[in-house]
Amino acid sequence: MQKLILALLTTALVTNAAISVAACSVRTRQVDIFVNWNENIDVLSFDSNVRTGILADGAFQLLSAITYSEVRYQNDAIREEFLKILGKNGLTLSLEAVYENLSEKTEDEEAFFASHRAARNTTFTEISFNDGKTSSNYNLSDVNPFLQTVVIDTTGSENVTTHSEMTIADRTLSDFASDEDTQSSFSAFKFEDISIFGFDATTLTNTDVIVMEIEEGETIKKPIDSEFGLIVNENNQINQNAFYYSEIFLESFESTFVDPGNRNVDERSFRISYSGFSGMVVRWIINGTLISSTNDEGVITNEFAYWFEPFKYQFSLGFVADVGTEDMFNGIVFENEGPTVTITQL
């Protein structure tokens, strides 16, 4: 089941309010995604121009940890590789770890774990990210993009490329998108409000250009609170190893688990609530477009516009691949020795 869940991370990139998850019998079931259990919140509104299914991807990351069980791996090598991906924190999130750490179990907990371990087509049907209603909108249309001119001189024996200093436009992205001279360059993008989970993004704007050298193999972690600062090197080129992120307030992560039952067990469902930990972040990446290009006798002048968009919700201050990255939950901080988990039969 775990390999199937990780493989389905790619599905999360193209689905939104409803995602598909594989049950242990290899059938697929639909999992509905909510924010604060509010059916009126459109999960599509959290997607950006650079990625869709952002919240679904975050849900799959948590499910890959929560549903881990050693008995589901017949191959020791595969199990060891997955344990490397989970790391200590990911393994602590697993329901099996929760079970082992419960000194006394309620009737609902006993019933749930009996269902969870049963050889039936049990599955998660609903997931809700709860943030105490702190979600907000990133007003992308009102953002003033970064501008840069790149000149490529092809007249000599070798091409010479020069990057101008990065500046901030005095016009917004919506202005560029509606201007007859530039609208074709922006026609592929949707400059609408983007919902951001667990973070107040209403004041975000581009305000700074930071010149900083990053050594090869080094990652600079740049927290984003109320403004964006774009990191460039001494040659005014955008540093690709800069990791931009905002800390997310995750009040709880809840799911609905359904056991269809059999001749001896009635159908039943449970609500599982995880809380008592922090470390969720939203990763931002740089998007951009070519505004204009001219060629004056072999001297090519290109003008670019750049801006930030949300890319991934994750639990590590590092680049996390969709198929899993070693110790991908290393950013989690538990209030106690592990998460607070409440299980209630519905």
For each residue, the residues with C-beta under 8 A, 3 or more apart:
1: 4 5 22 23 24 67 72
2: 5 6 64 67 68 69 72 73 82
3: 6 7 78 82
4: 1 7 8 22 26
5: 1 2 8 9 21 22 60 63 64 67
6: 2 3 9 60 64 82 85 323 324
7: 3 4 10 323
8: 4 5 11 12 19 20 21 22 60
9: 5 6 12 13 57 60 61 64 322 323 324
10: 7 13 14 322 323
11: 8 14 15 19 20 53 56
12: 8 9 15 19 53 56 57 59 60 322
13: 9 10 51 52 53 57 322
14: 10 11 52 53
15: 11 12 18 19 20 52 53 56
16: 19 33 43 44 47 52 53 55 56
17: 32 33 42 43 44
18: 15 30 31 32 33
19: 8 11 12 15 16 30 31 33 53 56 59 60
20: 8 11 15 28 29 30 31
21: 5 8 28 29 30 31 60 63 123 124
22: 1 4 5 8 26 27 28 29
23: 1 26 27 28 29 121 122 123
24: 1 72 119 121 122
25: 120 121
26: 4 22 23
27: 22 23 121
28: 20 21 22 23
29: 20 21 22 23 123 124 125
30: 18 19 20 21 125
31: 18 19 20 21 59 123 124 125 126 127
32: 17 18 125 126 127
33: 16 17 18 19 43 55 56 59 127 128 129
34: 37 38 39 41 43 126 127 128 129
35: 38 41 43 46 55 128 129 130 131 135 195 197
36: 41 128 129 130 131 132 133 135
37: 34 128 130 254
38: 34 35 41
39: 34
40:
41: 34 35 36 38 45 135 195
42: 17 45 195
43: 16 17 33 34 35 46 55 56
44: 16 17 47 52
45: 41 42 193 194 195
46: 35 43 54 55 194 195 196 197 310
47: 16 44 51 52 53 54 194
48: 51 52 54 194 287 309 310 311
49: 189 190 287 309
50: 285 287 309 311
51: 13 47 48 54 57 310 311 312
52: 13 14 15 16 44 47 48
53: 11 12 13 14 15 16 19 47 56 57
54: 46 47 48 51 57 58 310 311 312 313
55: 16 33 35 43 46 58 59 129 197 313
56: 11 12 15 16 19 33 43 53 59 60
57: 9 12 13 51 53 54 60 61 312 313 322
58: 54 55 61 62 129 280 312 313 314
59: 12 19 31 33 55 56 62 63 127 129
60: 5 6 8 9 12 19 21 56 57 63 64
61: 9 57 58 64 65 313 314 315 320 328 329
62: 58 59 65 66 93 253 274
63: 5 21 59 60 66 67 124 127 255
64: 2 5 6 9 60 61 67 68 85 86 90 324
65: 61 62 68 86 90 91 93 94 329
66: 62 63 93 94 95 255 272 274
67: 1 2 5 63 64 94 95 124
68: 2 64 65 72 82 86 90 91 94 95 96
69: 2 72 94 95 96 117
70: 73 79 96
71:
72: 1 2 24 68 69
73: 2 70 76 78 79 82
74:
75: 78 79
76: 73 79 80
77: 80 81
78: 3 73 75 81 82
79: 70 73 75 76 82 83
80: 76 77 83 84
81: 77 78 84 85
82: 2 3 6 68 73 78 79 85 86 324
83: 79 80 86 91
84: 80 81 87 326 327
85: 6 64 81 82 90 324 325 326 327 328
86: 64 65 68 82 83 89 90 91 94 327 328 329
87: 84 90 91 326 327 328 329 330
88: 91 92 327
89: 86 92 93 315 327 329 330 332 334
90: 64 65 68 85 86 87 93 94 327 328 329
91: 65 68 83 86 87 88 94 97
92: 88 89 97 334 338 339
93: 62 65 66 89 90 97 274 329 332 338 339
94: 65 66 67 68 69 86 90 91 97 98
95: 66 67 68 69 98 99 113 116 272 341
96: 68 69 70 99 100
97: 91 92 93 94 100 101 338
98: 94 95 101 102 338 339 341
99: 95 96 102 105 113
100: 96 97
101: 97 98 337 338
102: 98 99 105 109
103:
104:
105: 99 102 109 110 113
106: 109 110 343
107: 110 111 345
108: 111 112 270 343 344 345
109: 102 105 106 112 113 343
110: 105 106 107 113 114
111: 107 108 114 115 268 270 345
112: 108 109 115 116 257 270 272 343 345
113: 95 99 105 109 110 116 117
114: 110 111 117 118
115: 111 112 118 120 122 257 259 265 268 270
116: 95 112 113 122 257
117: 69 113 114
118: 114 115 122 259 265
119: 24
120: 25 115 259 260 261 262 265
121: 23 24 25 27 260
122: 23 24 115 116 118 257 258 259 260
123: 21 23 29 31 257 258
124: 21 29 31 63 67 127 255 256 257 258
125: 29 30 31 32 256 257 258 269
126: 31 32 34 255 256
127: 31 32 33 34 59 63 124 253 254 255 256
128: 33 34 35 36 37 253 254 255
129: 33 34 35 36 55 58 59 197 198 250 253
130: 35 36 37 250 251 252 253 254
131: 35 36 134 135 197 198 248 249 250 251
132: 36 249 251
133: 36
134: 131 198 199 200 249
135: 35 36 41 131 195 196 197 198 199
136: 195 196 199 200 201 202
137: 193 194 195 196 201 202
138: 193 194 195 196 201 202 204 310
139: 142 143 193 202 204
140: 143 173 191 192 193 194 307 309
141: 172 173 174 177 191 192 193
142: 139 172 173 174 205
143: 139 140 172 173 204 205 206 307 308
144: 168 169 170 171 172 173 205 206
145: 168 169 173 176 206 288 305 306 307
146: 166 167 168 169 206 209 230 305 306 307
147: 166 167 168 169 291 303 304 305 306
148: 163 164 165 166 167 236 303 304 306
149: 163 164 301 302 303 304
150: 161 162 163 164 301 302 303 304
151: 161 162 164 299 300 301 302
152: 159 160 161 299 300 302
153: 156 159 160 161 162 298 299 300
154: 159 298 299 300
155: 297 298 299
156: 153 159 160
157:
158:
159: 152 153 154 156
160: 152 153 156
161: 150 151 152 153
162: 150 151 153
163: 148 149 150 235 236 237
164: 148 149 150 151 236
165: 148 209 236
166: 146 147 148 209 230 232 236 306
167: 146 147 148 209
168: 144 145 146 147 206 207 209
169: 144 145 146 147 172 176 305
170: 144
171: 144 175 176 179
172: 141 142 143 144 169 175 176
173: 140 141 142 143 144 145 176 177 186 189 191 305 307
174: 141 142 177 178 191
175: 171 172 178 179
176: 145 169 171 172 173 179 182 183 185 186 291 305
177: 141 173 174 182 183 186 187 189 191
178: 174 175 183
179: 171 175 176 182 183
180: 183
181:
182: 176 177 179 185 186 291 292
183: 176 177 178 179 180 186 187
184: 187
185: 176 182 289 290 291 292 305
186: 173 176 177 182 183 189 191 289
187: 177 183 184
188: 289
189: 49 173 177 186 287 289
190: 49
191: 140 141 173 174 177 186
192: 140 141
193: 45 137 138 139 140 141
194: 45 46 47 48 137 138 140 201 309 310
195: 35 41 42 45 46 135 136 137 138
196: 46 135 136 137 138 199 201 246 282 310
197: 35 46 55 129 131 135 248 282 313
198: 129 131 134 135 248 249 250 280 282
199: 134 135 136 196 246 247 248 249 282
200: 134 136 203
201: 136 137 138 194 196 204 246
202: 136 137 138 139
203: 200 226 227
204: 138 139 143 201 224 226 227 228 308
205: 142 143 144 227 228
206: 143 144 145 146 168 227 228 230 307 308
207: 168 227 228 229
208: 227 228 229 230
209: 146 165 166 167 168 229 230 232
210: 222 229 230 231 232
211: 231 232 233 234 236
212: 220 231 232 233 239
213: 233 234
214: 218 219 220 231 233 239 241 242
215: 218
216:
217: 241
218: 214 215 241
219: 214 241 242 243 318 319
220: 212 214 231 239 241 242 243
221: 243 245 317
222: 210 229 231 242 243 244 245
223: 245 246 247
224: 204 227 228 244 245 246 284 308
225: 246
226: 203 204
227: 203 204 205 206 207 208 224
228: 204 205 206 207 208 224 244 284 308
229: 207 208 209 210 222
230: 146 166 206 208 209 210 238 286 306
231: 210 211 212 214 220 222 238 239 242
232: 166 209 210 211 212 235 236 237 238 239
233: 211 212 213 214 236 237 239
234: 211 213
235: 163 232
236: 148 163 164 165 166 211 232 233
237: 163 232 233
238: 230 231 232 286 306
239: 212 214 220 231 232 233 242
240:
241: 214 217 218 219 220
242: 214 219 220 222 231 239
243: 219 220 221 222 283 317 318 319
244: 222 224 228 283 284 285 308
245: 221 222 223 224 281 282 283 284 317
246: 196 199 201 223 224 225 281 282 284
247: 199 223 278 280 281
248: 131 197 198 199 280 281 282 313
249: 131 132 134 198 199 278
250: 129 130 131 198 253 277 278 280
251: 130 131 132 275
252: 130 273 274 275
253: 62 127 128 129 130 250 273 274 275
254: 37 127 128 130 271 272 273 274
255: 63 66 124 126 127 128 271 272
256: 124 125 126 127 269 270 271 272 346
257: 112 115 116 122 123 124 125 269 270 271 272
258: 122 123 124 125 267 268 269
259: 115 118 120 122 265 267 268 269 270
260: 120 121 122 267
261: 120 265 266 267 268
262: 120 265
263:
264:
265: 115 118 120 259 261 262 268
266: 261
267: 258 259 260 261
268: 111 115 258 259 261 265 345 346
269: 125 256 257 258 259 345 346
270: 108 111 112 115 256 257 259 343 344 345 346
271: 254 255 256 257 342 343 344 346
272: 66 95 112 254 255 256 257 341 342 343
273: 252 253 254 341 342 343 344
274: 62 66 93 252 253 254 277 339 340 341
275: 251 252 253 339 340 342
276: 334 335 336 338 339 340
277: 250 274 332 333 334 335 339
278: 247 249 250 332 333 335
279: 315 329 331 332 333
280: 58 198 247 248 250 313 314 315 331
281: 245 246 247 248 313 314 315 316 317 331
282: 196 197 198 199 245 246 248 310 311 312 313
283: 243 244 245 310 311 312 313 314 320
284: 224 228 244 245 246 308 309 310 311
285: 50 244 308 309 311
286: 230 238 306 307 308
287: 48 49 50 189 306 307 308 309
288: 145 304 305 306 307
289: 185 186 188 189 304 305
290: 185 293 302 303 304
291: 147 176 182 185 303 304 305
292: 182 185 301 302 303
293: 290 300 301 302 303
294: 300 301
295: 298 299 300 301
296: 299 301
297: 155
298: 153 154 155 295
299: 151 152 153 154 155 295 296
300: 151 152 153 154 293 294 295
301: 149 150 151 292 293 294 295 296
302: 149 150 151 152 290 292 293
303: 147 148 149 150 290 291 292 293
304: 147 148 149 150 288 289 290 291
305: 145 146 147 169 173 176 185 288 289 291
306: 145 146 147 148 166 230 238 286 287 288
307: 140 143 145 146 173 206 286 287 288
308: 143 204 206 224 228 244 284 285 286 287
309: 48 49 50 140 194 284 285 287
310: 46 48 51 54 138 194 196 282 283 284
311: 48 50 51 54 282 283 284 285
312: 51 54 57 58 282 283 320
313: 54 55 57 58 61 197 248 280 281 282 283
314: 58 61 280 281 283 320 328 331
315: 61 89 279 280 281 328 329 330 331 332
316: 281 320 325 327 328 329 330 331
317: 221 243 245 281 331
318: 219 243 325 330
319: 219 243 325
320: 61 283 312 314 316 324 325 328
321: 324 325
322: 9 10 12 13 57
323: 6 7 9 10
324: 6 9 64 82 85 320 321 328
325: 85 316 318 319 320 321 328
326: 84 85 87
327: 84 85 86 87 88 89 90 316 330
328: 61 85 86 87 90 314 315 316 320 324 325
329: 61 65 86 87 89 90 93 279 315 316 332
330: 87 89 315 316 318 327
331: 279 280 281 314 315 316 317
332: 89 93 277 278 279 315 329
333: 277 278 279
334: 89 92 276 277 337 338 339
335: 276 277 278 340
336: 276 340
337: 101 334
338: 92 93 97 98 101 276 334
339: 92 93 98 274 275 276 277 334
340: 274 275 276 335 336
341: 95 98 272 273 274
342: 271 272 273 275
343: 106 108 109 112 270 271 272 273
344: 108 270 271 273
345: 107 108 111 112 268 269 270
346: 256 268 269 270 271
